[in-house]
Amino acid sequence: MTTDIAVVVYEGFDEMDAIAPYEVFSHASDRGCDLDVSVRTLDSADRVTASHGLGVEVDGRLADADPDLVVVPGGGWNDRADASAWAEAQRGDLPRALADLHEDGVGLAAVCTGGMLLAEAGVLDDRPAVTHASALDDLRETDAEVVDARVVDASRGTLSSSATPSDDGDVLTAGVTSGLDLALYLVARICGEEVAEQVATEIEYEPREDVYVAREE
């Protein structure tokens, strides 16, 4: 069973937050991991400009996909930029879409201040979570439980190629470069440790084993 992963982007998203996980998932797919990864937007835009000026062509709308997991990057939260995660939180459309996806059992994984969008969506309520260090005070003002870890797995289901997320949903959060750790952690859960190790070797990255797992395995 193929695991469908959608990386949702918006104007002002941080390049590393989205592209690093995308590359990890792509390498995993090349190594036989049964997953598909695409880049999606909430609206019908064909191209999105990231926070440092990179133009990214997208694969289509999030509404036209049927993802098992949605990866949410951050970007520009602390600057309160007009094009940023903060602006998306103020508009509310993306948080509402994420809340609806979570209600439908879709897994959500946020990188950096993408975690604040999950908080705005209400899916971090009473769950452990982390975000970029400079936004931790904002996260503490929500109903999330802030923990000290690079990756936080607050899942209440099981995300794997043989099982879809439970109704309680899979929710994971990470910092910035922690997006690599998050993606490798997900690859290990979906396709096994061997594939994750192969990908880490390919990208010459040594994962940091700082993962907080909330549920019982």
Contacts in CASP RR format, 6 or more apart in sequence:
PFRMAT RR
TARGET T0000
AUTHOR 0000-0000-0000
METHOD contacts of the structure
MODEL  1
MTTDIAVVVYEGFDEMDAIAPYEVFSHASDRGCDLDVSVRTLDSADRVTA
SHGLGVEVDGRLADADPDLVVVPGGGWNDRADASAWAEAQRGDLPRALAD
LHEDGVGLAAVCTGGMLLAEAGVLDDRPAVTHASALDDLRETDAEVVDAR
VVDASRGTLSSSATPSDDGDVLTAGVTSGLDLALYLVARICGEEVAEQVA
TEIEYEPREDVYVAREE
1 34 0 8 1.000
1 161 0 8 1.000
1 162 0 8 1.000
2 34 0 8 1.000
2 35 0 8 1.000
2 36 0 8 1.000
2 161 0 8 1.000
3 34 0 8 1.000
3 35 0 8 1.000
3 36 0 8 1.000
3 68 0 8 1.000
3 69 0 8 1.000
3 159 0 8 1.000
3 160 0 8 1.000
3 161 0 8 1.000
3 190 0 8 1.000
4 35 0 8 1.000
4 36 0 8 1.000
4 38 0 8 1.000
4 65 0 8 1.000
4 66 0 8 1.000
4 67 0 8 1.000
4 68 0 8 1.000
4 69 0 8 1.000
5 25 0 8 1.000
5 35 0 8 1.000
5 36 0 8 1.000
5 37 0 8 1.000
5 38 0 8 1.000
5 67 0 8 1.000
5 68 0 8 1.000
5 69 0 8 1.000
5 70 0 8 1.000
5 71 0 8 1.000
6 37 0 8 1.000
6 38 0 8 1.000
6 39 0 8 1.000
6 40 0 8 1.000
6 62 0 8 1.000
6 65 0 8 1.000
6 67 0 8 1.000
6 69 0 8 1.000
6 70 0 8 1.000
6 71 0 8 1.000
7 18 0 8 1.000
7 21 0 8 1.000
7 22 0 8 1.000
7 37 0 8 1.000
7 38 0 8 1.000
7 39 0 8 1.000
7 40 0 8 1.000
7 70 0 8 1.000
7 71 0 8 1.000
7 73 0 8 1.000
8 40 0 8 1.000
8 41 0 8 1.000
8 42 0 8 1.000
8 62 0 8 1.000
8 70 0 8 1.000
8 71 0 8 1.000
8 72 0 8 1.000
8 73 0 8 1.000
8 94 0 8 1.000
9 18 0 8 1.000
9 39 0 8 1.000
9 40 0 8 1.000
9 41 0 8 1.000
9 48 0 8 1.000
9 50 0 8 1.000
9 56 0 8 1.000
9 58 0 8 1.000
9 73 0 8 1.000
10 41 0 8 1.000
10 42 0 8 1.000
10 48 0 8 1.000
10 83 0 8 1.000
10 85 0 8 1.000
10 88 0 8 1.000
10 94 0 8 1.000
11 48 0 8 1.000
11 49 0 8 1.000
11 83 0 8 1.000
11 87 0 8 1.000
12 48 0 8 1.000
12 49 0 8 1.000
12 50 0 8 1.000
12 51 0 8 1.000
12 75 0 8 1.000
12 76 0 8 1.000
12 81 0 8 1.000
12 83 0 8 1.000
12 84 0 8 1.000
12 85 0 8 1.000
13 48 0 8 1.000
13 50 0 8 1.000
13 51 0 8 1.000
13 73 0 8 1.000
13 74 0 8 1.000
13 75 0 8 1.000
13 85 0 8 1.000
14 50 0 8 1.000
14 51 0 8 1.000
14 52 0 8 1.000
14 73 0 8 1.000
14 74 0 8 1.000
14 75 0 8 1.000
14 76 0 8 1.000
14 111 0 8 1.000
14 112 0 8 1.000
14 113 0 8 1.000
14 176 0 8 1.000
15 50 0 8 1.000
15 51 0 8 1.000
15 52 0 8 1.000
15 54 0 8 1.000
16 176 0 8 1.000
16 177 0 8 1.000
16 179 0 8 1.000
17 73 0 8 1.000
17 74 0 8 1.000
17 75 0 8 1.000
17 111 0 8 1.000
17 112 0 8 1.000
17 114 0 8 1.000
17 176 0 8 1.000
17 179 0 8 1.000
18 39 0 8 1.000
18 50 0 8 1.000
18 56 0 8 1.000
18 71 0 8 1.000
18 73 0 8 1.000
18 111 0 8 1.000
20 111 0 8 1.000
20 177 0 8 1.000
20 179 0 8 1.000
20 180 0 8 1.000
20 183 0 8 1.000
21 71 0 8 1.000
21 109 0 8 1.000
21 111 0 8 1.000
21 179 0 8 1.000
21 180 0 8 1.000
21 182 0 8 1.000
21 183 0 8 1.000
22 37 0 8 1.000
22 39 0 8 1.000
22 71 0 8 1.000
23 203 0 8 1.000
24 180 0 8 1.000
24 183 0 8 1.000
24 184 0 8 1.000
24 187 0 8 1.000
24 199 0 8 1.000
24 203 0 8 1.000
25 35 0 8 1.000
25 37 0 8 1.000
25 183 0 8 1.000
25 186 0 8 1.000
25 187 0 8 1.000
26 37 0 8 1.000
27 198 0 8 1.000
27 199 0 8 1.000
27 202 0 8 1.000
27 203 0 8 1.000
28 35 0 8 1.000
28 187 0 8 1.000
28 190 0 8 1.000
28 191 0 8 1.000
28 195 0 8 1.000
28 196 0 8 1.000
28 199 0 8 1.000
29 35 0 8 1.000
29 36 0 8 1.000
29 37 0 8 1.000
31 195 0 8 1.000
31 198 0 8 1.000
31 199 0 8 1.000
32 191 0 8 1.000
32 195 0 8 1.000
33 187 0 8 1.000
33 190 0 8 1.000
33 191 0 8 1.000
33 195 0 8 1.000
34 161 0 8 1.000
34 191 0 8 1.000
35 161 0 8 1.000
35 190 0 8 1.000
35 191 0 8 1.000
38 59 0 8 1.000
38 60 0 8 1.000
38 65 0 8 1.000
39 56 0 8 1.000
39 57 0 8 1.000
39 58 0 8 1.000
39 59 0 8 1.000
39 60 0 8 1.000
40 58 0 8 1.000
40 59 0 8 1.000
40 60 0 8 1.000
40 61 0 8 1.000
40 62 0 8 1.000
40 64 0 8 1.000
40 65 0 8 1.000
41 48 0 8 1.000
41 58 0 8 1.000
41 60 0 8 1.000
41 61 0 8 1.000
41 62 0 8 1.000
42 61 0 8 1.000
42 62 0 8 1.000
42 63 0 8 1.000
42 93 0 8 1.000
42 94 0 8 1.000
42 97 0 8 1.000
43 61 0 8 1.000
44 60 0 8 1.000
44 61 0 8 1.000
45 58 0 8 1.000
46 57 0 8 1.000
46 58 0 8 1.000
46 60 0 8 1.000
47 55 0 8 1.000
47 56 0 8 1.000
47 57 0 8 1.000
47 58 0 8 1.000
48 55 0 8 1.000
48 56 0 8 1.000
48 58 0 8 1.000
49 55 0 8 1.000
49 56 0 8 1.000
49 83 0 8 1.000
50 56 0 8 1.000
51 75 0 8 1.000
51 76 0 8 1.000
51 81 0 8 1.000
51 83 0 8 1.000
51 84 0 8 1.000
62 70 0 8 1.000
62 97 0 8 1.000
63 97 0 8 1.000
67 101 0 8 1.000
67 106 0 8 1.000
67 107 0 8 1.000
68 106 0 8 1.000
68 107 0 8 1.000
68 159 0 8 1.000
68 164 0 8 1.000
68 165 0 8 1.000
69 106 0 8 1.000
69 107 0 8 1.000
69 108 0 8 1.000
69 109 0 8 1.000
69 159 0 8 1.000
69 165 0 8 1.000
69 170 0 8 1.000
69 186 0 8 1.000
70 98 0 8 1.000
70 101 0 8 1.000
70 106 0 8 1.000
70 107 0 8 1.000
70 108 0 8 1.000
70 109 0 8 1.000
71 109 0 8 1.000
71 110 0 8 1.000
71 111 0 8 1.000
71 183 0 8 1.000
72 98 0 8 1.000
72 108 0 8 1.000
72 109 0 8 1.000
72 110 0 8 1.000
72 111 0 8 1.000
72 114 0 8 1.000
72 115 0 8 1.000
72 117 0 8 1.000
72 118 0 8 1.000
73 85 0 8 1.000
73 110 0 8 1.000
73 111 0 8 1.000
73 112 0 8 1.000
73 114 0 8 1.000
74 84 0 8 1.000
74 85 0 8 1.000
74 110 0 8 1.000
74 111 0 8 1.000
74 112 0 8 1.000
74 113 0 8 1.000
74 114 0 8 1.000
74 115 0 8 1.000
74 116 0 8 1.000
74 117 0 8 1.000
74 132 0 8 1.000
75 84 0 8 1.000
75 85 0 8 1.000
75 112 0 8 1.000
75 113 0 8 1.000
75 114 0 8 1.000
76 84 0 8 1.000
76 85 0 8 1.000
76 86 0 8 1.000
76 113 0 8 1.000
77 84 0 8 1.000
77 85 0 8 1.000
77 86 0 8 1.000
77 112 0 8 1.000
77 113 0 8 1.000
77 114 0 8 1.000
77 116 0 8 1.000
77 132 0 8 1.000
77 135 0 8 1.000
77 138 0 8 1.000
78 86 0 8 1.000
78 113 0 8 1.000
78 132 0 8 1.000
78 134 0 8 1.000
78 135 0 8 1.000
79 86 0 8 1.000
80 86 0 8 1.000
80 87 0 8 1.000
81 87 0 8 1.000
85 113 0 8 1.000
85 114 0 8 1.000
85 116 0 8 1.000
85 117 0 8 1.000
86 113 0 8 1.000
86 116 0 8 1.000
88 94 0 8 1.000
88 95 0 8 1.000
88 117 0 8 1.000
89 95 0 8 1.000
89 116 0 8 1.000
89 117 0 8 1.000
89 120 0 8 1.000
92 120 0 8 1.000
94 117 0 8 1.000
95 117 0 8 1.000
95 118 0 8 1.000
95 120 0 8 1.000
95 121 0 8 1.000
95 122 0 8 1.000
96 121 0 8 1.000
98 108 0 8 1.000
98 117 0 8 1.000
98 118 0 8 1.000
98 121 0 8 1.000
98 123 0 8 1.000
99 121 0 8 1.000
99 122 0 8 1.000
99 123 0 8 1.000
101 107 0 8 1.000
101 108 0 8 1.000
102 108 0 8 1.000
102 121 0 8 1.000
102 123 0 8 1.000
102 169 0 8 1.000
102 171 0 8 1.000
105 164 0 8 1.000
105 165 0 8 1.000
105 166 0 8 1.000
105 167 0 8 1.000
105 169 0 8 1.000
106 165 0 8 1.000
106 169 0 8 1.000
107 155 0 8 1.000
107 159 0 8 1.000
107 165 0 8 1.000
107 169 0 8 1.000
107 170 0 8 1.000
107 171 0 8 1.000
108 118 0 8 1.000
108 123 0 8 1.000
108 169 0 8 1.000
108 170 0 8 1.000
108 171 0 8 1.000
108 172 0 8 1.000
109 170 0 8 1.000
109 171 0 8 1.000
109 172 0 8 1.000
109 173 0 8 1.000
109 174 0 8 1.000
109 182 0 8 1.000
109 186 0 8 1.000
110 117 0 8 1.000
110 118 0 8 1.000
110 131 0 8 1.000
110 172 0 8 1.000
110 173 0 8 1.000
110 174 0 8 1.000
111 173 0 8 1.000
111 174 0 8 1.000
111 175 0 8 1.000
111 176 0 8 1.000
111 178 0 8 1.000
111 179 0 8 1.000
111 182 0 8 1.000
112 131 0 8 1.000
112 132 0 8 1.000
112 174 0 8 1.000
112 175 0 8 1.000
112 176 0 8 1.000
112 178 0 8 1.000
112 179 0 8 1.000
113 131 0 8 1.000
113 132 0 8 1.000
113 135 0 8 1.000
114 131 0 8 1.000
114 173 0 8 1.000
115 124 0 8 1.000
115 129 0 8 1.000
115 131 0 8 1.000
115 139 0 8 1.000
115 173 0 8 1.000
116 131 0 8 1.000
116 135 0 8 1.000
116 138 0 8 1.000
116 139 0 8 1.000
118 124 0 8 1.000
118 129 0 8 1.000
118 171 0 8 1.000
118 173 0 8 1.000
119 129 0 8 1.000
119 139 0 8 1.000
119 142 0 8 1.000
119 143 0 8 1.000
119 144 0 8 1.000
122 142 0 8 1.000
122 143 0 8 1.000
123 171 0 8 1.000
124 139 0 8 1.000
124 142 0 8 1.000
124 143 0 8 1.000
124 144 0 8 1.000
124 154 0 8 1.000
124 171 0 8 1.000
124 173 0 8 1.000
125 142 0 8 1.000
125 143 0 8 1.000
125 144 0 8 1.000
126 143 0 8 1.000
126 144 0 8 1.000
126 145 0 8 1.000
127 144 0 8 1.000
127 145 0 8 1.000
127 154 0 8 1.000
127 171 0 8 1.000
127 214 0 8 1.000
128 144 0 8 1.000
128 145 0 8 1.000
128 146 0 8 1.000
128 147 0 8 1.000
128 152 0 8 1.000
128 154 0 8 1.000
128 212 0 8 1.000
128 214 0 8 1.000
129 139 0 8 1.000
129 144 0 8 1.000
129 145 0 8 1.000
129 146 0 8 1.000
129 147 0 8 1.000
129 152 0 8 1.000
129 154 0 8 1.000
129 171 0 8 1.000
129 173 0 8 1.000
130 136 0 8 1.000
130 139 0 8 1.000
130 146 0 8 1.000
130 147 0 8 1.000
130 148 0 8 1.000
130 149 0 8 1.000
130 150 0 8 1.000
130 151 0 8 1.000
130 152 0 8 1.000
130 173 0 8 1.000
130 174 0 8 1.000
130 175 0 8 1.000
130 178 0 8 1.000
130 212 0 8 1.000
131 138 0 8 1.000
131 139 0 8 1.000
131 173 0 8 1.000
131 175 0 8 1.000
132 175 0 8 1.000
132 176 0 8 1.000
133 175 0 8 1.000
136 146 0 8 1.000
139 146 0 8 1.000
140 146 0 8 1.000
147 212 0 8 1.000
149 210 0 8 1.000
149 211 0 8 1.000
149 212 0 8 1.000
150 174 0 8 1.000
150 175 0 8 1.000
150 178 0 8 1.000
150 181 0 8 1.000
150 208 0 8 1.000
150 210 0 8 1.000
150 211 0 8 1.000
151 172 0 8 1.000
151 173 0 8 1.000
151 174 0 8 1.000
151 175 0 8 1.000
151 178 0 8 1.000
151 179 0 8 1.000
151 181 0 8 1.000
151 182 0 8 1.000
151 185 0 8 1.000
151 210 0 8 1.000
151 211 0 8 1.000
151 212 0 8 1.000
152 172 0 8 1.000
152 173 0 8 1.000
152 174 0 8 1.000
152 211 0 8 1.000
152 212 0 8 1.000
152 214 0 8 1.000
153 172 0 8 1.000
153 185 0 8 1.000
153 211 0 8 1.000
153 212 0 8 1.000
153 213 0 8 1.000
153 214 0 8 1.000
153 215 0 8 1.000
154 171 0 8 1.000
154 172 0 8 1.000
154 173 0 8 1.000
154 214 0 8 1.000
154 215 0 8 1.000
155 165 0 8 1.000
155 169 0 8 1.000
155 170 0 8 1.000
155 171 0 8 1.000
155 172 0 8 1.000
155 214 0 8 1.000
155 215 0 8 1.000
156 166 0 8 1.000
156 168 0 8 1.000
156 169 0 8 1.000
156 170 0 8 1.000
156 171 0 8 1.000
156 215 0 8 1.000
157 165 0 8 1.000
157 166 0 8 1.000
157 168 0 8 1.000
157 169 0 8 1.000
157 170 0 8 1.000
157 215 0 8 1.000
158 165 0 8 1.000
158 166 0 8 1.000
158 170 0 8 1.000
159 165 0 8 1.000
159 170 0 8 1.000
159 186 0 8 1.000
159 189 0 8 1.000
159 190 0 8 1.000
160 189 0 8 1.000
160 190 0 8 1.000
161 190 0 8 1.000
161 191 0 8 1.000
172 182 0 8 1.000
172 185 0 8 1.000
172 186 0 8 1.000
173 182 0 8 1.000
174 181 0 8 1.000
174 182 0 8 1.000
175 182 0 8 1.000
178 208 0 8 1.000
180 203 0 8 1.000
180 205 0 8 1.000
180 207 0 8 1.000
181 207 0 8 1.000
181 208 0 8 1.000
181 210 0 8 1.000
181 211 0 8 1.000
184 196 0 8 1.000
184 199 0 8 1.000
184 200 0 8 1.000
184 205 0 8 1.000
184 207 0 8 1.000
185 196 0 8 1.000
185 207 0 8 1.000
185 211 0 8 1.000
187 195 0 8 1.000
187 196 0 8 1.000
187 199 0 8 1.000
188 195 0 8 1.000
188 196 0 8 1.000
196 207 0 8 1.000
200 206 0 8 1.000
200 207 0 8 1.000
END
